[in-house]
Amino acid sequence: MILADENLLPRFLALTGCAGDELRARIADPNFLGAVLDFILENDETVQRLADGAGIAPETVMVARTRLPGMQVEWTP
C-alpha cells in the first residue's frame, strides 16, 4: 500500500531514511514492521485504506502493532 501510493511513499522514505533496497532487506525485521505500522497508524484514513485493501477490520491494524517490538503505550487516567 505504501509503495503504491505516490503521496505516502515519499513521506515514509523521508521519515524512515530508507531507500528502496533497504526496504527489501528490512521487510522481515519485526522492529521495522512496527515502524511501518506506526506510520500507518498516524492517520485514520491510511488505517482505513489498509484495512479495506487487506479485507480486515481497522482495529486489527492496532492489534498487529501490539504484537511487534517497540510499541509505546500512553496511558491516561
C-alpha positions in Angstrom: 0.0 0.0 0.0 2.7 2.5 0.9 4.9 1.6 -2.0 2.0 2.0 -4.5 0.9 5.4 -3.1 2.7 8.4 -4.7 1.9 10.6 -1.6 2.7 8.1 1.2 5.9 6.7 -0.2 8.0 9.9 -0.3 6.8 10.8 3.2 7.5 7.3 4.5 11.0 7.3 3.0 11.8 10.7 4.4 10.6 9.8 7.9 12.5 6.4 8.0 15.5 7.4 5.9 15.2 4.1 4.0 15.9 3.6 0.3 14.3 1.1 -1.9 16.9 -1.6 -1.5 16.9 -1.2 2.3 13.1 -1.7 2.3 13.5 -5.1 0.7 16.3 -6.0 3.2 14.3 -5.0 6.3 10.9 -6.3 5.4 11.2 -9.3 7.7 12.6 -7.2 10.6 9.9 -7.0 13.4 11.2 -3.7 14.5 11.0 -2.2 11.0 7.5 -3.7 10.6 6.5 -2.0 13.8 7.7 1.3 12.4 5.7 0.7 9.3 2.5 0.2 11.3 3.3 3.2 13.5 3.5 5.3 10.2 0.1 3.8 9.1 -1.5 4.4 12.5 -0.7 8.1 12.4 -3.6 8.7 10.1 -7.1 7.2 10.4 -7.7 7.4 6.6 -4.5 5.5 6.0 -5.5 2.8 8.5 -8.9 2.5 6.8 -7.3 2.2 3.4 -5.0 -0.5 4.6 -7.9 -2.4 6.3 -10.1 -2.1 3.3 -7.3 -3.3 1.0 -6.5 -6.3 3.3 -10.1 -7.1 4.0 -9.7 -6.7 7.8 -11.2 -4.6 10.5 -9.3 -1.3 11.1 -8.9 -2.4 14.8 -6.8 -5.3 13.5 -4.0 -2.9 12.5 -3.6 -1.8 16.1 -3.8 -5.4 17.3 -1.0 -6.3 14.9 1.1 -3.4 16.1 0.9 -4.6 19.7 2.4 -7.9 18.6 5.6 -6.2 17.4 8.5 -4.8 19.3 8.8 -1.1 20.1 5.2 -0.3 20.9 4.9 2.7 23.2 1.7 2.7 25.3 0.4 6.0 26.5 -1.9 5.6 29.5 -4.3 8.3 30.5 -6.0 8.3 33.9 
